[in-house]
Amino acid sequence: MSSAWECLHFATLELVRSTPIKQRLICAYRRHLASLPLDALPCEVRESFAQVMHCLRGVQPLRGEDAVAASVRKMSNNQADECAASIVEIFGMVCRANMASSRPNGVIQLHSVDRAPDEYEVPALIANN
């Protein structure tokens, strides 16, 4: 099973294709988001993700279609754009959460601790006017 990051990453890639937005949303849902369980996501994005999923499958389908096709069909293009933007935003929040959890105390090491500090000194530039 793919991680939440991978599912959202591939869904985001699906959303940047050149096909119509409604078609991209349906493909992103069916191929990548439908199998993503809510508990696989960081707590801070679960509510947003649940809202997106409700938008994508909240309409009663007509005969011969599923809830996703019905929900997206009923959306305006503006609503479809907003739904796609929400998916991308959730992906960004998951990326930030993953980065924060991989760095203890938010410390970023900019250079190797194996090198002496004087190895990083840059000589001052002197203007000869």
Secondary structure, DSSP 8 states (H G I E B T S, - for coil): ---HHHHHHHHHHHHTSSS-HHHHHHHHIIIIITT--GGGS-HHHHHHHHHHHHHHH-S---TT--HHHHHHHHS-HHHHHHHHHHHHHHHHHHHHHHHHHHSGGG----S-TTS-GGGG---------
